[in-house]
Amino acid sequence: MKENSKILIKESCDKGVLRLLMNNLDQKNALSENMMNILIDEIKLHLLIPP
C-alpha cells in the first residue's frame, strides 16, 4: 500500500478552494475505505473540524 501522502494530492488556493486528486493508479483510484477516510480527514482538516 502506498503512503497516504502519495495516494492523495492536495492543492489549495487563497480563495478557499481545496482540490483533492486521487493518485492511486494501482487500485484505479477506487473509493476504498482507506481512500474515503483519507478524503474525509483532509476535508475536516481544511474546514478545521475537530476529529
C-alpha positions as CSV (number, residue, x, y, z in Angstrom):
1,M,0.0,0.0,0.0
2,K,1.3,3.5,-0.8
3,E,1.7,6.1,1.8
4,N,-1.3,8.3,2.4
5,S,0.5,11.4,1.4
6,K,1.2,9.8,-2.0
7,I,-2.3,8.5,-2.9
8,L,-3.9,11.8,-2.3
9,I,-2.5,15.0,-3.7
10,K,-4.0,18.2,-2.3
11,E,-3.8,21.7,-3.7
12,S,-5.4,24.8,-2.1
13,C,-5.6,28.4,-3.2
14,D,-6.1,31.6,-1.3
15,K,-9.8,31.8,-2.4
16,G,-10.7,28.8,-0.1
17,V,-10.8,26.2,-2.9
18,L,-9.4,22.8,-2.0
19,R,-8.6,20.3,-4.8
20,L,-8.1,16.7,-3.8
21,L,-6.6,14.5,-6.5
22,M,-6.7,10.7,-6.1
23,N,-3.4,9.3,-7.1
24,N,-3.7,5.5,-6.5
25,L,-3.4,4.1,-10.0
26,D,-2.5,0.6,-8.8
27,Q,-6.1,0.5,-7.4
28,K,-7.5,2.5,-10.3
29,N,-8.4,5.3,-7.8
30,A,-11.1,3.1,-6.3
31,L,-13.0,4.6,-3.4
32,S,-11.8,2.1,-0.8
33,E,-12.4,2.5,2.8
34,N,-8.9,3.8,3.2
35,M,-9.3,6.3,0.4
36,M,-12.6,7.6,1.8
37,N,-11.1,8.0,5.3
38,I,-8.2,10.0,3.8
39,L,-10.5,12.2,1.8
40,I,-12.7,12.8,4.9
41,D,-9.7,13.6,7.1
42,E,-8.4,16.1,4.6
43,I,-11.8,17.8,4.2
44,K,-12.1,18.1,8.0
45,L,-8.6,19.4,8.3
46,H,-9.3,22.0,5.6
47,L,-12.6,23.1,7.3
48,L,-10.9,23.0,10.8
49,I,-13.4,20.5,12.1
50,P,-12.2,18.6,15.1
51,P,-11.9,14.8,14.7
